[in-house]
Amino acid sequence: MIIERVVATLLFAFVEVGIFISHPRLYRQSVRRARSFGRYPFHSFPRSANEKFLWRKVFDHDPTFVRLSDKLELRNYLRETGLDLSMTPVLWAGFSPHALPEKLMTGDVMIKANHDSGSYLAMWCNEHSRDAVIAKLEHALNKDFSLSFGEWGYKNVTPRVFAEKRIGQSSDNLNDLKFYTFGRRIERIVHIQDRPNGRFGQVFEPDGKGEFFRLDRAPSVCDGKIEVPLEGILGRAVSLARDLGAPFDHMRVDLLEAEGKLWLTEMTIYNQGGHITSGGADPDTQISRAWDLRLSWAIRTRSGGIGRRIYLGMLKRALDRANEKLPSLPPA
């Protein structure tokens, strides 16, 4: 046992150096974030949620991540789950923005790129010429998130642009719900309500008894707090988020409620590019402990060369030993 632990320590140190050499920019970014919380990360034997995000980028190349990263293919994935949930209707999709139909340049239409995060144009408030819109879309098509931010899931997504129907109207209160799932566990719910007069929101965390309590703060992107109970259609959203998150060691499930209906907007693999602001740097928080890497695709399949398989096997045993010393997590 002692010999195995010594070997594991040496192997993890070797792998840590390898992570730094192969991903220096991501590594330095992770160190800066951790140091701001008084810690130094160790990614080859990750304990905090933020360390696990970098580990996921480097080692966990679950083929399903490619499907989830593709905003068009995600619709097919959702249909395969059999859940009573929809995504917004696609009005057009193509490889070149020059082929975008003129009729989609105005009205209740959202135009997006399928292979990244943040490239979208709301055509109901568009003040740009067609040439300017095409230029923006071409710029989006040339971006590579797998290189820029190390988000592996985007690596094999074929870039396309597409137009989808707008959800709701400007006068509606749209409810944007972000569920931080770990298998069927939900460790955090961020609820943002877009109103005509601004953005308001609330944050829920588990109370240890299988229910959720509201934190005394609004999400950082909001103008103020709201107090809306998680019942009715929002309660149904909780159940759907559990179902969608169940196959994964961690997934942020994003749902939108509008006009009395729930829509899936995104399955987010790398929250905020790969970190959780509140509690993600501390290995002892419940949100960090809930992320069990033993359930990851990489450790379950141990695919790859002999060196990688040896490392993943030793990591699994080290995680088993570490988990034995910790108290069980309460319901969430």
C-alpha positions as CSV (number, residue, x, y, z in Angstrom):
1,M,0.0,0.0,0.0
2,I,2.8,2.4,0.9
3,I,4.7,1.6,-2.2
4,E,1.6,2.2,-4.4
5,R,1.1,5.6,-2.8
6,V,4.7,6.6,-3.4
7,V,4.4,5.5,-7.0
8,A,1.1,7.3,-7.4
9,T,2.6,10.5,-5.9
10,L,5.5,10.4,-8.4
11,L,3.2,9.6,-11.3
12,F,0.8,12.4,-10.4
13,A,3.8,14.8,-10.2
14,F,5.0,13.7,-13.6
15,V,1.5,14.1,-15.0
16,E,1.2,17.6,-13.5
17,V,4.3,18.7,-15.3
18,G,2.9,17.2,-18.5
19,I,-0.3,19.3,-18.1
20,F,1.7,22.4,-17.6
21,I,3.9,21.7,-20.7
22,S,1.0,20.8,-22.9
23,H,-1.5,23.5,-21.7
24,P,0.7,26.3,-20.3
25,R,-1.9,29.1,-20.8
26,L,-4.8,27.2,-19.2
27,Y,-2.5,26.1,-16.4
28,R,-1.3,29.6,-15.6
29,Q,-4.9,30.8,-15.6
30,S,-6.0,28.1,-13.2
31,V,-3.1,28.9,-10.9
32,R,-4.0,32.6,-10.9
33,R,-7.6,31.8,-10.0
34,A,-6.6,29.4,-7.2
35,R,-4.0,31.7,-5.7
36,S,-6.6,34.5,-5.4
37,F,-8.3,32.1,-2.9
38,G,-5.1,31.3,-1.2
39,R,-4.5,27.9,-2.8
40,Y,-2.2,26.2,-5.3
41,P,-4.0,23.8,-7.6
42,F,-2.9,20.2,-8.3
43,H,-4.7,19.1,-11.5
44,S,-3.4,15.5,-11.9
45,F,-5.2,14.6,-8.6
46,P,-7.9,17.3,-8.6
47,R,-10.0,18.0,-5.6
48,S,-11.7,21.4,-6.2
49,A,-14.3,21.9,-8.9
50,N,-12.1,24.4,-10.7
51,E,-9.2,21.9,-10.8
52,K,-11.6,19.3,-12.1
53,F,-12.6,21.6,-15.0
54,L,-9.0,21.7,-16.2
55,W,-8.7,18.0,-15.8
56,R,-11.9,17.5,-17.8
57,K,-10.4,19.7,-20.6
58,V,-7.2,17.7,-20.7
59,F,-8.4,14.1,-20.1
60,D,-12.1,13.7,-20.4
61,H,-12.9,13.5,-24.1
62,D,-16.3,12.0,-23.9
63,P,-17.7,11.8,-27.5
64,T,-21.1,13.0,-26.2
65,F,-19.4,16.4,-25.3
66,V,-19.1,17.0,-29.0
67,R,-22.8,16.5,-29.6
68,L,-23.7,18.7,-26.6
69,S,-21.4,21.5,-27.8
70,D,-23.0,21.6,-31.2
71,K,-26.1,23.7,-30.8
72,L,-27.8,22.0,-33.8
73,E,-26.8,18.4,-32.9
74,L,-28.0,19.0,-29.3
75,R,-31.6,19.0,-30.7
76,N,-31.1,15.4,-31.9
77,Y,-29.6,14.4,-28.6
78,L,-32.6,15.8,-26.7
79,R,-35.0,13.9,-28.9
80,E,-33.1,10.7,-28.1
81,T,-33.6,11.2,-24.4
82,G,-37.4,11.0,-24.8
83,L,-37.9,13.8,-22.4
84,D,-41.0,16.0,-22.7
85,L,-38.9,19.1,-23.5
86,S,-38.2,21.1,-26.7
87,M,-35.6,23.5,-28.1
88,T,-36.5,26.5,-30.2
89,P,-37.5,25.7,-33.8
90,V,-34.7,26.1,-36.4
91,L,-35.8,28.3,-39.3
92,W,-32.6,27.9,-41.4
93,A,-29.1,26.5,-41.1
94,G,-26.1,26.7,-43.5
95,F,-22.4,26.7,-43.8
96,S,-22.2,30.2,-45.2
97,P,-23.8,33.4,-43.9
98,H,-24.1,34.6,-47.5
99,A,-26.9,32.1,-48.0
100,L,-28.9,33.5,-45.1
101,P,-32.4,34.3,-46.5
102,E,-33.3,37.9,-46.6
103,K,-36.6,37.3,-44.8
104,L,-34.7,36.3,-41.7
105,M,-32.8,39.6,-41.4
106,T,-35.7,41.1,-39.4
107,G,-38.4,40.1,-37.0
108,D,-38.5,37.5,-34.2
109,V,-35.4,35.7,-35.3
110,M,-32.2,34.9,-33.4
111,I,-29.1,34.0,-35.5
112,K,-26.3,32.0,-33.9
113,A,-23.1,30.0,-34.6
114,N,-23.5,26.4,-33.6
115,H,-19.9,25.8,-32.5
116,D,-19.1,28.4,-29.8
117,S,-20.5,30.4,-27.0
118,G,-21.7,34.0,-27.3
119,S,-22.0,34.4,-31.1
120,Y,-25.6,35.4,-31.6
121,L,-27.6,38.3,-33.2
122,A,-31.1,39.3,-32.1
123,M,-32.7,40.4,-35.4
124,W,-35.7,42.1,-33.8
125,C,-33.3,44.8,-32.6
126,N,-30.8,44.6,-35.4
127,E,-29.6,47.9,-36.7
128,H,-26.8,46.6,-38.9
129,S,-26.7,46.2,-42.7
130,R,-26.7,42.8,-44.3
131,D,-23.0,43.1,-45.0
132,A,-22.3,43.9,-41.4
133,V,-24.3,40.9,-40.2
134,I,-22.5,38.6,-42.6
135,A,-19.1,40.0,-41.4
136,K,-20.0,39.3,-37.8
137,L,-21.1,35.7,-38.7
138,E,-18.0,35.1,-40.7
139,H,-15.9,36.2,-37.7
140,A,-17.9,33.8,-35.5
141,L,-17.3,30.9,-37.9
142,N,-13.6,31.5,-37.8
143,K,-13.4,31.2,-34.0
144,D,-12.1,28.0,-32.5
145,F,-13.2,27.6,-28.8
146,S,-11.2,24.3,-28.5
147,L,-8.0,26.4,-29.0
148,S,-9.0,29.7,-27.5
149,F,-10.4,28.3,-24.2
150,G,-9.3,24.7,-24.2
151,E,-12.9,23.6,-24.4
152,W,-12.4,20.2,-26.1
153,G,-16.1,19.6,-26.7
154,Y,-16.0,22.1,-29.6
155,K,-13.0,20.5,-31.3
156,N,-14.9,18.3,-33.8
157,V,-18.0,20.5,-34.3
158,T,-18.4,21.5,-37.9
159,P,-19.1,25.3,-37.8
160,R,-22.4,26.4,-39.2
161,V,-24.7,29.4,-38.7
162,F,-28.4,29.0,-38.1
163,A,-31.6,31.0,-37.4
164,E,-34.0,30.1,-34.8
165,K,-37.4,31.4,-33.7
166,R,-37.5,33.9,-30.9
167,I,-38.8,32.7,-27.5
168,G,-41.2,35.1,-25.9
169,Q,-41.6,38.8,-26.4
170,S,-39.9,41.9,-25.1
171,S,-42.7,42.5,-22.7
172,D,-42.5,39.0,-21.2
173,N,-40.7,38.0,-18.0
174,L,-38.3,35.3,-19.2
175,N,-37.1,32.9,-16.6
176,D,-33.5,31.6,-17.3
177,L,-32.6,28.7,-15.1
178,K,-29.1,27.2,-14.7
179,F,-28.9,23.9,-12.8
180,Y,-25.4,22.7,-11.6
181,T,-26.0,18.9,-11.8
182,F,-23.7,16.1,-10.6
183,G,-25.4,13.0,-11.8
184,R,-29.0,13.4,-10.5
185,R,-27.7,15.8,-7.7
186,I,-28.3,19.5,-8.0
187,E,-25.9,21.6,-6.0
188,R,-26.9,25.0,-7.2
189,I,-29.8,26.7,-9.1
190,V,-29.3,30.2,-10.6
191,H,-32.6,31.7,-11.6
192,I,-32.5,34.9,-13.6
193,Q,-35.6,36.7,-14.7
194,D,-35.3,39.1,-17.6
195,R,-37.9,41.8,-17.2
196,P,-38.6,44.9,-19.4
197,N,-37.0,47.0,-16.5
198,G,-33.9,44.9,-15.9
199,R,-32.5,41.6,-14.7
200,F,-33.4,40.1,-11.4
201,G,-32.6,36.8,-9.9
202,Q,-32.1,34.4,-7.0
203,V,-29.8,31.5,-6.1
204,F,-30.7,28.2,-4.4
205,E,-28.6,25.6,-2.8
206,P,-29.6,22.3,-1.2
207,D,-30.6,22.4,2.5
208,G,-29.2,18.9,3.3
209,K,-32.7,17.4,3.5
210,G,-33.5,17.1,-0.2
211,E,-35.0,20.6,-0.6
212,F,-33.5,24.0,-1.7
213,F,-33.1,27.2,0.3
214,R,-32.7,30.7,-1.2
215,L,-29.4,32.4,-0.6
216,D,-29.4,36.0,0.6
217,R,-27.9,37.4,-2.6
218,A,-28.8,37.8,-6.2
219,P,-26.7,36.4,-9.1
220,S,-23.8,38.8,-9.8
221,V,-25.2,39.7,-13.2
222,C,-28.5,40.9,-11.8
223,D,-29.9,44.3,-10.8
224,G,-31.7,42.9,-7.7
225,K,-33.2,39.9,-6.0
226,I,-36.5,38.2,-6.5
227,E,-38.3,35.6,-4.4
228,V,-40.0,33.1,-6.6
229,P,-40.7,29.6,-5.2
230,L,-39.5,26.5,-7.0
231,E,-42.9,25.1,-7.6
232,G,-45.3,24.6,-10.5
233,I,-43.4,24.8,-13.9
234,L,-40.2,25.8,-12.1
235,G,-40.5,22.7,-10.0
236,R,-40.9,20.6,-13.1
237,A,-37.7,22.2,-14.4
238,V,-35.9,20.8,-11.4
239,S,-37.0,17.3,-12.3
240,L,-36.0,17.7,-16.0
241,A,-32.6,19.0,-15.0
242,R,-32.0,15.9,-12.9
243,D,-32.9,13.7,-15.9
244,L,-30.6,15.6,-18.3
245,G,-27.7,15.7,-15.8
246,A,-28.0,12.0,-14.7
247,P,-25.6,10.5,-17.3
248,F,-22.7,12.9,-16.5
249,D,-20.4,13.4,-13.6
250,H,-21.1,17.1,-14.0
251,M,-23.2,19.2,-16.3
252,R,-24.8,22.6,-16.2
253,V,-28.3,22.3,-17.6
254,D,-29.8,25.6,-18.9
255,L,-33.5,25.8,-19.3
256,L,-35.7,28.8,-20.2
257,E,-39.3,29.3,-19.2
258,A,-41.4,31.5,-21.4
259,E,-45.2,31.7,-22.0
260,G,-45.8,28.8,-19.7
261,K,-43.4,26.4,-21.5
262,L,-40.0,25.1,-20.7
263,W,-37.2,25.0,-23.3
264,L,-33.7,23.6,-23.2
265,T,-31.2,26.2,-24.2
266,E,-27.9,24.6,-23.5
267,M,-25.9,21.8,-21.9
268,T,-22.9,23.6,-20.6
269,I,-19.8,21.4,-20.2
270,Y,-17.3,24.1,-19.0
271,N,-19.1,26.6,-16.8
272,Q,-17.8,30.1,-17.4
273,G,-15.1,28.7,-19.5
274,G,-14.0,26.3,-16.8
275,H,-14.6,27.5,-13.3
276,I,-17.2,28.1,-10.6
277,T,-16.8,31.5,-9.0
278,S,-18.5,30.8,-5.6
279,G,-17.1,27.7,-3.9
280,G,-15.3,26.2,-7.0
281,A,-11.8,26.9,-5.7
282,D,-12.3,25.2,-2.3
283,P,-12.1,21.3,-2.3
284,D,-14.1,21.1,0.9
285,T,-17.2,22.8,-0.4
286,Q,-20.2,20.6,-1.2
287,I,-20.2,21.7,-4.9
288,S,-16.6,20.5,-5.2
289,R,-17.1,17.3,-3.4
290,A,-20.3,16.5,-5.4
291,W,-18.2,16.2,-8.6
292,D,-17.1,12.6,-8.5
293,L,-14.5,12.1,-11.2
294,R,-14.9,8.3,-10.9
295,L,-18.1,8.7,-12.8
296,S,-16.4,10.6,-15.7
297,W,-16.2,9.0,-19.1
298,A,-12.4,9.1,-19.0
299,I,-12.1,7.0,-15.8
300,R,-15.0,4.7,-16.7
301,T,-13.6,3.7,-20.1
302,R,-9.9,4.3,-19.5
303,S,-9.4,4.6,-23.2
304,G,-6.0,5.6,-24.8
305,G,-2.5,4.4,-24.6
306,I,-0.9,2.3,-21.8
307,G,0.5,5.3,-19.9
308,R,-2.9,7.0,-19.9
309,R,-4.6,3.9,-18.7
310,I,-2.1,3.4,-15.9
311,Y,-2.6,7.0,-14.8
312,L,-6.4,6.8,-14.8
313,G,-6.3,3.5,-12.9
314,M,-4.1,4.9,-10.2
315,L,-6.2,8.1,-10.0
316,K,-9.3,6.0,-9.6
317,R,-7.7,4.1,-6.7
318,A,-6.5,7.3,-5.1
319,L,-10.0,8.8,-5.4
320,D,-11.4,5.7,-3.8
321,R,-9.1,6.0,-0.8
322,A,-9.8,9.8,-0.4
323,N,-13.6,9.2,-0.6
324,E,-13.5,6.6,2.2
325,K,-12.2,9.3,4.6
326,L,-15.0,11.8,3.8
327,P,-18.5,11.8,5.3
328,S,-21.3,11.0,2.9
329,L,-22.9,14.0,1.1
330,P,-26.4,14.9,2.2
331,P,-29.3,14.7,-0.3
332,A,-29.3,17.3,-3.0
